[in-house]
Amino acid sequence: MINGELQSDNQILVSILMTVYNDLSVLDIAIKSVIHQTYPNWEMLILDNSDNNPNSWTVLTAYAVKDERIKVFKSPGHNGKTNVGWCKGTEILLEKAKGKYAFLLAADDFIDEHSFLRIANESSQNDPDVIWIGNAYTTYENGKFEVIDAVIPEYKVFTKEDNPEKIDYILKNVYYNSMFHYSKVDFLKKYNINFFYPYYKDCASMTAALCFSDKVVVCDDILYYLTLNTSQTSGFVSVNFAEMFASQWELIKNEYSKSNVTDNEYYHYAALRIFNNFNSSFKHFKDGGPVRDEYMNPIEISPTDRVNLINEIMDDTRIKELIYYSQA
């Protein structure tokens, strides 16, 4: 548990990655939750993706002027659009990160004041590739946050030899498919985990981190507060959503196979978790819901093209296998 004291002299650098898109209404809370950390050795890298907020750059540069640990960058844009999405944005910022550990802080979320202290302690004591953390779910209304639920796992340390148990435990007890967990920058680069390609978004990238990591720690503290009703990424699906879920299944299935897992319950549970998320996106797409490209900009897809893509998805042997194991 957090005790408010650094347990070693290990002054590791923590890199916070944030992409900002238009809405700055709760940005101040997110950034101040970093500035007020009890552990001082951090850098915050912010990418301005905004395309219709003329004040965005002015606001962001003001933070950088006040604290030299905050560095801001303009989006390079793509195909005539300013927005490159948080996935490509994370890839860009990760290349600039100088810290030992990195994580993504959404512009509408915030973190516990002792978060980096806990990470520094775990780095000193265990030196894990990934530090998985507990989180709380909040809503934001009338200028106030309200905690409505939480995920608080037991404290665990897993090594490569524990891979099947590690994967199964984290799937069942941790909100694993988000980048608000802390990963070694060198580890992410070694396995080309950049949240854009080849492991798109947090689902596929954190699944890759889960499978490839040699040593992980699961913290038993709430270090991240996820705000549910202010998300700018809900209400649409990415055009490559099926590939994202298929790659998740392939990653976990292959790790189980390499570990000679014969217990079908391991495969079934993993497949069921992934299938439930896939099925939600599939229904959204099939019913004509909004779609965005890999840079998270809106795109139009004709009814005919939707039908063709649906047929391609259902012919994918990985998706067929995912469905089979989820129902086995």
N, C-alpha and C positions, 0 to 999 in steps of 0.2 A: 504493500500500500504506500501511497505518497506520504512522506513524513516532513516535507518542506525543507530537507537538507540534502545537499549533494554528498553522495557517499564516496566520491573519489575526486581526484584532481583532473580527471579526463575532460578537457574542455572541447568536446566535439562541436562542430558547426552543424546546425540544423537548417535545411533549406525549405522554405515555405513557397509553394507555387500557387498562384492565383490568376485566373482569367476573369476579366470584367466585361460585361456586355450590357450597356445602356442603363440598366436600373442600378442606381447607387444608393437607394433608400436606406439600406442597413449596412452598407459597406463600412461605415465608421465603427460599428460594433465588431465586425469581423477583424478589422485591422488593429483596433485597440486590444482585442483579446490576445494578439501577438505581442504588441508593444508592452503589455503589462505582465509578460511572463516572468516568473521568478528565476528562470535560467536565461542569461543575457546573450549567449553566443549563438546568434541566428542571423540569417539573411532572408529577406522576403522579396521574391521576384514576382512582379505583377505585369501581365500583358493586357493592354487596353484594346479590346475587341469592338468597342462601341461604334455604332454607325449612325445613330441619330440622337446622340446626347453631346452637344457641343461643349459642355462643361466637363466632360469626363476626364480629358487629359489634364485640364487645369486642376481638378480635384486630386488626381493621382500624383501629379508632380509636387503638390503641396505637402503630401505625406512624405515624399522622398526628401524634400528640403528639411523637414522637421527631424527626420531620423535617417542617418546615412546608411543604416542597415536595410532600408527599403529602396529597391531599385525598380524603376518602371520602364516599360518598353511599349512601342507602338506595334500593333499588329501589322504583319507584312501584307495582309489581304490575300485574296484568291479569286481569280476569275471575275474581277470587277467588284467584288464584295469586300468590305472591311473585315467582316467577321470570318474567322477561321475556325471557330468553335473551341470548346475547352479541350477537346482531344488533341487537335493539332497544336493548340496553344500550350498544352502541357509538354508535348514533344519539344517545342521551341524553348521553353523555360528550362526543361530538364538538361538540355545541352549547355545551358549557362550556369547551372547549379554547381556550387563549390563545396556544398556540405557533405558530410558523411551519410546523413539520412535526409530523405526528401518526402514530402507528402503534399497533397492538394487540399487547400482550404477554399471552399466555395465562398463567393462574395456575400452570401446570405446566411452563412453559418458562423460558429465561433467555437473556441476551444477553452478548456480548463486552464487556469493560470499556471498550474504546475506541470502541464503537458511535457514541455521540453526537458524539465528536470527529471521526470520519469524516464524519458527516452535516453538521456545522458547516463543515468544510473544503469539501465538495462544494457546499454552499449558497453559500459565499463565492466559489468559483471558477466555478461553472456556473449556479447558481440554477435548478435543474430543478424541474418540477412533481412528479415522482416520482423517488425514488432506490430502485432495485431492488438487492437485496443477496443475497450468498451465504448459505447456511444449512447447518447440520449436523443429522443425525437422531440422536437419542439414545434409549436406554432407561433406565429408572430401576428399580433393584432393590437391596434390602438397603441403602438409604441412599446409593447411589452411582449416578452417571450414567455411561453408556458410549456413546461415539460409535461408530455403526455405519456411517454413510455421510455423504456431503456433496455439495452442489451448489455448485460454485465457477465462476461464469461469467468470461469475459474482461471487462476494463474497456472500457466503451463509452459514447459520448455520442451520443444521437440527437436530431434536431430533427424538426419536423412534416413537413418534406420527405422525411424518411426513414421515414415511417409504415409502409409495407409491410414494409421490412426490419426496422424496430424490432419490429413485432408478431411477425413470423416468428422473429426471433432470440430474443426473450424467451419465446415459446411453447416453443422448442426447448431453451433453455439455463438458464432461471430457473424456480424454483418460484413461478409468477406468481400463482396463485389463493389468496393468503393476504394478510392485512393486516399481516404483519410487515415489509413494505416501508414506506418513509417517503414520505408524500404531503403536499403543501402543504395546510394547512387551508382557505385561501381557494380553492384550486383545487377541492377536494372540494365545497365549498359552492356554488361557481359552477355545477357540473354536477349538483348534487343527488345526490352520491355519499355516502350515509350508512350503507350496509351493511344497510339495512332496506327502504326503498322509494324509488324503483322498482327499484333494483338490489339484489336480496336476496342476502345472505350475501357471503362473500369472493369466491366465483367470479365472480358477475356484477359486483360493485362494482369489483374490481381489473381486470376486463376493460374496464369503462367507463373506468377511469383509464388503462389501457394505450392505449385508442383515442383518448381526448379530449386527452391530454397533448400540449403543444407541444414540450416538451424533457424528456428523461429521461436519467438516468445509471444505468449498470449497474456496481455495485461488484464488485471481484474479491476481496473478503474475506468470510470467514464471520463475520457479525455476529449471527446468531440461531441458537439451539439449540432445535430442535423435538423434544419428547419424545413418542414414538409410543405407548407402552403405558399412559399415564395419561390419555388423552383422555376427556372426558366427552361428546363430541359424536359419537362413532363408534357404529355398531351400530343406527342408525335413519336414516330419510330424512324430509325436510320434506315436508309435504303439497303444497307448491308447487314441488317439485323440477324438474318439467318446464319450468315457466316460467323458472326460473333458467338452465337450459341453453339453452333457446330464445333467451333474451335475449342470452346470450353469443354465440351464432352470429350473431344479427342485428347486433350491434354490430360484430363483426369483418368480416362480409360487407359491411356498409355502408361501412366504412372502406376496404376493398379496392376497392369499386366507385367511391367518390369519388376514389381515387387511380389509377383506370383500370388496375387490375391485370388482366392477361390471362393470366398464368401460372397454369394450373389447379393446380399443385403448392401454391401458397400457400393456395388454398381447401381443397384436399384435406387438407393437414396440419392446418390449424386445425379443420376439421370432424372429423377423426379424433380429435384430442385431446379435443374437447368430447364427441364421441359415446361414447368409451370411458368417460368419467365418467358420462354420462347412462345408458349401458347398465347400469352397475353399480347405480345407484340404481333403475333401472326393474326389474331382476331382483329386487332386494330387495323392492320394493313388490309386484310381481306374485306373489312367493312368500309373501306374507303377513307380511313383516317389520314391526317396530315403526315407527310413524309419529308424528311430532310436528307441532304447529301452528307458525305462524311465530314464536311466542314460545318455541318449543322445549319445550313441555309436552306430555306423551303424550296422544294422542287415539285413540279407537276408530273403525275404519272397517269396515263390514260387508262380507262377500264380494261382495254385489251392488253396493255403492258402489265397491268396488275395480275390479270389471269395467267399470262405467260410466266411471270415471275413466281406466282403461287405454284404452278405446275413444276417449275424447275426446283423449287424448294422441296416439294414433296417427293421429287425423284432423287434427291440427294441421299446417298446411302448412309451418310452420317446422321442425318435427321431421322431416317427410318430406324436406324439402330438406337438413337436416343429415345424415340417413342417406344420401341420394343422394350428396352430395359426399364423405362419409367413405368411400364404396365406389368412387368414380369413379377 
